[in-house]
Amino acid sequence: MRLAQQKAQQAVPMGQSPTTVSPPAQRLRTAPGTLTPLTAPTDRPNEPITAGADFGPGPTAMASGIPNEMSANDDALRELKAIYSAYPSQDLADVIQFYEQSRM
């Protein structure tokens, strides 16, 4: 068993030690104190709060360059339909209809 393991290690060299590679989380961290506080005044006073949303005033998500990725919502939509079949309500039907129409 030991000899077979040694031969296998010689045939396939070991990879780099994980301690020599910095994890992505460390590279993406923001330095403390560099984020804008939530209580700070807006940098865009003339932009509606709904800018980038597909409802209300302001540009839509597509116009803002926000990609329309519904794959994550597909699972949620299936769950909503299952809940609706067990507990039908007009509000839930409206939510399902909204998401189905936004996929087109």
Secondary structure, DSSP 8 states (H G I E B T S, - for coil): -HHHHHHHHHHS-----GGGS--HHHHH---TT-S--TTS--S-TTS-TTTTSSSSSS--TTTTT-----HHHHHHHHHHHHHHHHS--HHHHHHHHHHHHHT-
